[in-house]
């Protein structure tokens, strides 16, 4: 069986980077993974002053709009690091929030697909031919957390 997700309001919407599950990375609290991810595009770039604006964005949609502005200069290594940056944010989200960690673990070994009709990199795209990188990260994080639960990493170990 395959699990599709996209909008925060849909079943499995907690898998979206727009879900309201804040993360703390290197001493900075980010309201969503989307805020974190979009800000990381500009670390060390001439447009780094946009980072506090992305951080302060009222919604993940606003953070995404600020980060997707094509007139800004991205960090030079962005294409090399963007998948790892996303993984750091997603892993932190599911380590931090036990409620959604349980939802992720309860998906077992099912294939996850971000059912985005427009995103062919992070999602499956309109025709299903997208690279689905966000879901690949989620499935990898699921496996890592499953391993951590057997090592009693969390305060209250979850057995699956």
N, C-alpha and C positions, 0 to 999 in steps of 0.2 A: 504494500500500500504506500501511496505517496501523500504527503501532507503539503498542501499549498497554503501560503500566507502572503499577505501584502499590506492591507490596511490595518491600522492599530485597532480599529473597532471590530474586526473580523476574528473568528476563532484563530488562535495562534498569533494574534496581532502583537503579542509581547516579543515575538521574534524580530519585529521591525525595529530599525534603528531610531524610529520616531517615537517608540513607546516611552512613556514617562518613567523611566528607570535610570536614575542618575548614577554616575560612576565617579570615583575618586582615583585619579591617576597622577602620580608624582606630586601629591599634595594639592592638586587642583580638582575641585568638584565641577563636573560637567552635568548639566540637566538631562542630557540624553547622549547616546552614542553618536547621533548625528551631529550634535554640537561639537563633540570632541573630534570626530573625523574631519569635518569641514575646516576646523581651525588648524589641524595638523598640516593641511595643504600649504600653509604659509610660513611655517617655522623656518627661520633663517632666510626668508626671501625679502626682497625690497618691500613687499606688501604685508609684512608681519604686523604692522599696526592695525590691521583688520581683525586680528585674533581676539582682542577684548570685545569687539563688537559682536563677533560670532558667539563668543562665550555668553554675552549678555542678551542675546536674542531671546525674545519672549516665547518663541515656539521653535520646534525643530524645522518647520517649513521655512521660517525666516532665516535660521542658521544655514540651511541648505541653499537658499537663494543668495545669501552673502558669499558663501563658499564657491558657488557655481558661476560667479561673474567672470566672464571670459576676458575682461580687460585687465584683470589682476595677474600678477606674476607669481606662479606657483614655485615652491621650493624645487631646486634643480633635480633632486633625486626622487621626486614624487612618484613617477611611474615604477620605480624600483621598490619603493617602500609602502605603497598604498594598501596592498593586501595585508601586510604585517601590521600596519597601523589599525586597520579595521579589526583584525584578529585580537589585538590588545584590548580594544574597546569592548568587543563582544564578550571576550573571556571575562573581563572585569565585571561586566553587567551580570553575567550568570553566576559568577562567584559571589557577588554582593547580594543578590536578591534571591532568597531561598524559594519564594513562591514560584517564580518563573524558572528557576533551576529545576524544580520538580516537574514542571510542565515539559521542559526540554528533555529531561531524563525519561519521562513517561512515553516519549515518542519512540523509545526502543531503538530499533535499527531502521526505522522507516526513512525513506528518502524525503528530504525537505526541499521545497522549491519556492523561491520568492517569485510570486506570480505577477511580476511587474510587466505591464504591457509596453513599457517604453525603455526599460533598462536591459540592455543585452550584455552588460558586463557583470553587474551584481545580481541581476535577475535572469528570468528565462526569456524575456522579450515577448512580443505579441505572438510570434509564431513558434515559441518554445525552443528556439535554437540558441538562446543566450547562454553565456558561460556559467551563470548561477553561482558566482563566487561567494556571495553572502551565505547561501545555504551550505556550500562546501565548508566555510568557516564554522557555521553553526554545528554541522555534523562532526567536525574535528573537535570543537569545544565540548560537545556532548561526550565524545569518547574520552577526552582528557578529564572532564569532571567525573565521569564514571570511574576512571582509574583513581582519582583523588578521593572519591568516597570510600573506596575499598582501603585506602591508606588512612582513613579517619582524619582527613584534612580539615573538615568542617567541624564546628562545635557539636553539632548533632548529626552524626553520620546517617546518611540515607542509604538504605540497602535496596538495590534493584537487581 
